[in-house]
Amino acid sequence: MKQRRKATKAFYVEIESAKMEKFESKLADDKKTKKEWLNERIDEELGK
């Protein structure tokens, strides 16, 4: 557990419930998790 805490960081934000429900539905359609989606977006931003 200690090693995992050293290797990862949490990212937490609050958004409107309705918006999150739509987002979760889209992710389910795309068969992606929130973590997978976020990692892809971060990689895109860092690649710029």
C-alpha positions as CSV (number, residue, x, y, z in Angstrom):
1,M,0.0,0.0,0.0
2,K,2.8,2.4,0.8
3,Q,4.4,1.8,-2.6
4,R,1.2,2.5,-4.4
5,R,0.8,5.8,-2.5
6,K,4.2,6.8,-3.6
7,A,3.5,6.0,-7.3
8,T,0.0,7.5,-7.6
9,K,-1.9,10.7,-6.8
10,A,-5.6,11.3,-6.5
11,F,-7.5,13.7,-8.7
12,Y,-10.9,14.8,-7.4
13,V,-13.3,17.4,-8.6
14,E,-17.0,18.0,-8.1
15,I,-19.3,18.6,-11.1
16,E,-23.0,18.8,-11.7
17,S,-24.8,15.4,-11.3
18,A,-26.6,15.6,-14.6
19,K,-23.4,16.3,-16.5
20,M,-21.6,13.4,-14.7
21,E,-24.4,11.0,-15.5
22,K,-24.2,11.9,-19.2
23,F,-20.5,11.5,-19.1
24,E,-20.7,8.1,-17.4
25,S,-23.2,7.0,-20.0
26,K,-20.9,8.0,-22.8
27,L,-18.0,6.2,-21.2
28,A,-20.1,3.1,-20.8
29,D,-20.9,3.3,-24.5
30,D,-17.2,3.6,-25.3
31,K,-16.4,0.8,-22.8
32,K,-13.9,3.0,-21.0
33,T,-13.4,3.7,-17.3
34,K,-13.0,7.3,-16.0
35,K,-9.4,6.5,-15.2
36,E,-8.7,5.3,-18.8
37,W,-10.4,8.4,-20.2
38,L,-8.5,10.8,-17.9
39,N,-5.2,9.1,-18.6
40,E,-5.8,9.5,-22.4
41,R,-6.6,13.2,-22.0
42,I,-3.6,13.9,-19.8
43,D,-1.3,12.1,-22.3
44,E,-2.8,14.3,-25.1
45,E,-2.2,17.5,-23.1
46,L,1.4,16.5,-22.2
47,G,2.1,15.6,-25.8
48,K,1.3,19.1,-27.0
